[in-house]
Each structure stands twice: as structure tokens, then as C-alpha cells.
Amino acid sequence: MRLKDKKAIVTGAGQGIGKAIALKMAQEGADVVVVEWNHETGIQTQKEIETLGRRCLFFAVDVGDRRQIEKMIAEVLIAFGRIDILVNNAGFDRPGNLLKTKEEDWDAVLDVHLKGTLNCIQAVVPHMIEKSYGKIINLSSVWGKRGAVSEISYSTAKAGIIGLTKSVARELGRHQINVNAVLPGFILTPTVSRMAEKYRNIIIENTPLKRAGQPEEVANVVAFLASDEASFVNGAEVEVSGGWNM
Ligand SMILES: NC(=O)c1ccc[n+]([C@@H]2O[C@H](COP(=O)([O-])OP(=O)(O)OC[C@H]3O[C@@H](n4cnc5c(N)ncnc54)[C@H](O)[C@@H]3O)[C@@H](O)[C@H]2O)c1
């Protein structure tokens, strides 16, 4: 129960890594806000959290929409009175190589990852500053560090999340707000499971642990960073990749 009575927001919590994080936070004793634009999956996560005996609020909003996010944070503060943890996890990929990357895909991918993360941080931070307490964890990717063929928009967005994390960590450290990035490797989520087997096998072959990761293996690290056990970890890039990026 490392997060007993903490109030945590998790974006993109309807499935995959975000859902695993939301459930892990609840198992560790937190009340959770599920942020997910897919109504059906968001409700399902909410039900599972309530089954664990924790309070859960669900908001079917788009993290890229600043007004929706500001309104949501105001409502969360009325309901929960506090926000201790923010996990920026919502995102999607639109693969494309350099010459085939379309402007609308570039904009959509940068919007969800960069604007979405910025929107949530800006909306939550005045409250965290007031309390001199906060844990912000942003989901980047090993592709944000090493780049990837045919992943122009996604790798750029994930690299941007690392820059944003470090800059925000520098600005907010004096308020005792820890800001860190988690960089997953190849994690078996519903979306990633659709990848063609030949591509999957190449990644697994290049991963020293010789397997894909599970969403719960990322969630465990996020929960650690959200806890006071990680009180002196700030501005870090924590890879959860089975050593793929060494
Ligand atoms: N799975 C991997 O191998 C992997 C590797 C590296 C990084 N990541 C990152 O981890 C995060 C989660 O990945 P995943 O594989 O679980 O993804 P996923 O596609 O399984 O789940 C993402 C969730 O976010 C929601 N979402 C997307 N855009 C949204 C928006 N604008 N507003 C609200 N909700 C939105 C989706 O509906 C979905 O439920 C993403 O940021 C992803 O880029 C994943």
C-alpha cells in the first residue's frame, strides 16, 4: 500500500499500459481518475478499480483538448480535494517513413503526446505547487532516444516528451514535485499485439531478455516513481525494455 489514500490521474487508462498503471495504483491504495476518450473501455477500468475497493472517477475526454482538461481538473479537485500523482500515458502511433509522413498524421501524433502531456501538466501543477507535493510521470519510448525507421512522427513526439520532462523537472524541483519519464521497450498491449510477427521477432531477438514485456512490468516501475520511495528521483529517463536499447 505504497500509495495509500493518494489521488492519482492516469490518462489513456482504458487499455494496455495505462489500464495496468491505473489498476496498480488502486492496488497500492490510491483513488484513481481514469482519463480515456473511449467510453466503453474507460467505464470497464473504472468498474475494475471500484471492485478493488478504491474510489474512481472516469472522464471521457481528449487529452489534446485544453478546455476539456481544465474543466476535468477543476471537477477532480472538487470531488477528491487533492491531486498527488499525474501519469501522462495516452497516445497513439501513426507509422510512416520520412517522405510518406502526412501533415495530418504528424499533427495528430505530436498533439496527443506533446500537447496532451503539456495540457495535463499545466492544469494540475498550480495545485501541486500550492501543496508543495507532486509526482508526474510521462510515458516516452526507447524510440524517443534511438529513433526508428518509419516512425518519424512517433519518435519525434517521444523525444519531445523527454525534453519536456527534463525542463519541467528543472522548473518544478524547488516545489518538491518530481517529474520523470518512463521509456518502455516492446510491451504486449492490444495495439502492439497487432504488429506483424516478423517485426515482433526482430525486436525480441534484439532484446537481451528475449521476450516482450507485459503492461504490468511498466506499471510496477510507474508506481515506484509515483511513491515516496522514489523521492530523490527527478528528471530521470527510466527504460523498461528488457535491455533492448543498450
Ligand atoms: N506498447 C508498447 O510497446 C509501448 C512502447 C513504448 C511506449 N509506449 C507508450 O505507452 C503508452 C501506452 O501504450 P499502449 O501500448 O498501452 O497503448 P494503447 O493503444 O493500448 O492504449 C492507449 C490508450 O490511450 C487512449 N487514448 C489515445 N489517445 C487519447 C486521447 N487523445 N485522449 C484520451 N485517451 C486517449 C486510447 O484510447 C487507449 O485506450 C503510449 O504513450 C505509448 O506510446 C508503448
The ligand as an ORCA input file, in Angstrom:
! r2SCAN-3c Opt
* xyz 0 1
  N       3.161     -0.853    -26.024
  C       4.402     -0.540    -26.270
  O       5.200     -1.378    -26.731
  C       4.895      0.856    -25.990
  C       6.260      1.103    -26.144
  C       6.749      2.371    -25.864
  C       5.886      3.376    -25.443
  N       4.555      3.120    -25.321
  C       3.702      4.210    -24.882
  O       2.962      3.832    -23.745
  C       1.669      4.442    -23.778
  C       0.602      3.370    -23.738
  O       0.813      2.461    -24.806
  P      -0.158      1.230    -25.081
  O       0.572      0.293    -25.943
  O      -0.762      0.780    -23.802
  O      -1.265      1.959    -25.973
  P      -2.778      1.530    -26.276
  O      -3.082      1.984    -27.645
  O      -3.001      0.086    -25.947
  O      -3.589      2.401    -25.208
  C      -3.588      3.797    -25.257
  C      -4.888      4.303    -24.664
  O      -4.892      5.731    -24.755
  C      -6.176      6.164    -25.224
  N      -6.030      7.446    -25.904
  C      -5.351      7.681    -27.060
  N      -5.432      8.976    -27.401
  C      -6.164      9.593    -26.431
  C      -6.575     10.934    -26.227
  N      -6.267     11.902    -27.108
  N      -7.295     11.224    -25.129
  C      -7.644     10.260    -24.248
  N      -7.281      8.957    -24.398
  C      -6.553      8.639    -25.483
  C      -6.609      5.051    -26.171
  O      -7.994      5.049    -26.392
  C      -6.111      3.810    -25.415
  O      -7.067      3.325    -24.500
  C       1.624      5.296    -25.043
  O       2.025      6.606    -24.744
  C       2.658      4.610    -25.921
  O       3.164      5.478    -26.890
  C       4.048      1.885    -25.585
*
